[in-house]
Amino acid sequence: MTLRPLDDSGDILPVPSVSALLSGPEAVTALVRLRLNLLAGEWWENPARGCEIFNMIRDRRITEQDVSALSSYLCSYISAARGVRSVEDVSAAVTGRQFTFSCRVLTEDGSGEVSYTANF
């Protein structure tokens, strides 16, 4: 799999040559980050597609009991991404109104780190 490189805000960067494309674990982790940042309802072609994390907690405040459910959902959502073999070293926490999640994604060619933060 190859993907165009992204800047820090997630915008696609121009590719001057084929060698500048992301491949291997870097491409897989970039795809995972793109999937996490696409929230359900945001894509006009398929509003049902996207990360459901905000819908899961829309009507209530996040508690420590929710951390396990949110972490489990994100692990399964990440596992469904193309190229992901497994999700390991998962860490999740709630601090005030912020949920943080990080993991290591194993691919066929190696591994990469993924982190995700949601402010509620």
C-alpha positions in Angstrom: 0.0 0.0 0.0 1.2 3.5 -0.8 -0.3 6.8 0.4 0.4 10.4 -0.2 2.2 12.1 2.8 0.2 14.3 5.1 1.2 17.4 7.0 0.5 17.9 10.8 -3.1 19.1 10.2 -3.9 16.0 7.9 -3.8 17.8 4.6 -2.3 15.9 1.6 1.1 17.1 0.6 2.3 17.3 -3.1 4.4 14.4 -4.2 7.4 15.4 -6.3 8.3 11.7 -7.0 7.0 8.2 -6.4 9.7 7.7 -3.7 8.0 10.4 -1.6 4.9 8.3 -1.2 4.4 6.6 2.2 4.7 2.8 2.2 4.9 0.0 4.8 4.1 0.8 8.4 4.1 4.5 7.8 1.3 4.2 5.2 -0.7 2.0 7.5 -0.4 4.3 10.5 -1.3 7.3 8.3 -4.4 5.4 7.1 -5.3 4.6 10.7 -5.0 8.3 11.7 -7.1 9.3 8.7 -9.8 6.8 9.7 -9.8 8.0 13.3 -10.2 11.7 12.3 -13.1 10.9 10.0 -16.1 11.1 12.3 -19.4 9.4 11.5 -21.7 11.6 9.4 -18.9 13.8 8.0 -18.5 12.1 4.6 -21.3 13.2 2.4 -21.0 10.1 0.2 -21.5 7.7 3.1 -22.6 9.4 6.3 -22.6 6.0 8.2 -18.9 5.6 7.6 -16.5 7.0 10.2 -15.4 6.8 13.8 -18.4 6.6 16.2 -16.6 7.7 19.3 -18.5 11.0 19.7 -21.8 9.3 19.1 -21.0 6.8 21.8 -20.7 9.5 24.5 -22.7 12.4 23.1 -25.3 12.4 25.9 -23.2 11.8 29.0 -19.9 12.7 30.7 -17.1 10.3 30.2 -16.3 8.2 33.3 -13.5 5.7 34.0 -15.9 2.9 33.2 -16.3 4.3 29.7 -12.6 4.2 29.1 -12.6 0.4 28.6 -15.6 0.5 26.2 -14.1 3.4 24.1 -10.7 1.7 24.1 -12.2 -1.6 22.9 -14.2 0.2 20.2 -11.1 2.0 18.9 -9.1 -1.2 18.9 -11.7 -2.9 16.7 -12.1 0.1 14.5 -8.3 0.3 14.0 -8.1 -3.4 13.3 -10.5 -3.0 10.4 -8.1 -0.7 8.6 -6.3 -2.1 5.6 -2.9 -3.5 6.4 -3.4 -3.8 10.2 -2.4 -7.2 11.6 -3.0 -6.4 15.3 -3.2 -3.7 17.8 -1.0 -3.9 20.9 0.3 -1.9 23.8 -3.0 0.0 24.2 -3.2 2.9 26.7 -6.3 5.0 27.3 -7.2 7.6 29.9 -9.7 10.3 30.7 -8.5 13.6 32.1 -11.3 16.0 32.7 -13.1 16.3 29.4 -10.3 14.8 27.3 -9.9 11.2 26.2 -6.5 10.0 25.1 -5.7 6.8 23.4 -2.4 5.3 22.1 -1.4 2.0 20.7 1.2 0.2 18.5 -0.2 -1.1 15.2 1.5 -4.2 13.8 1.6 -4.5 10.0 3.1 -7.1 7.6 6.2 -4.9 7.3 6.7 -3.7 10.9 4.9 -1.5 13.4 4.0 2.1 14.0 2.6 4.2 16.9 -0.8 5.8 16.8 -2.2 8.3 19.2 -5.7 9.9 19.3 -7.1 12.6 21.5 -10.8 13.6 21.7 -12.0 16.7 23.7 -15.6 16.5 24.8 
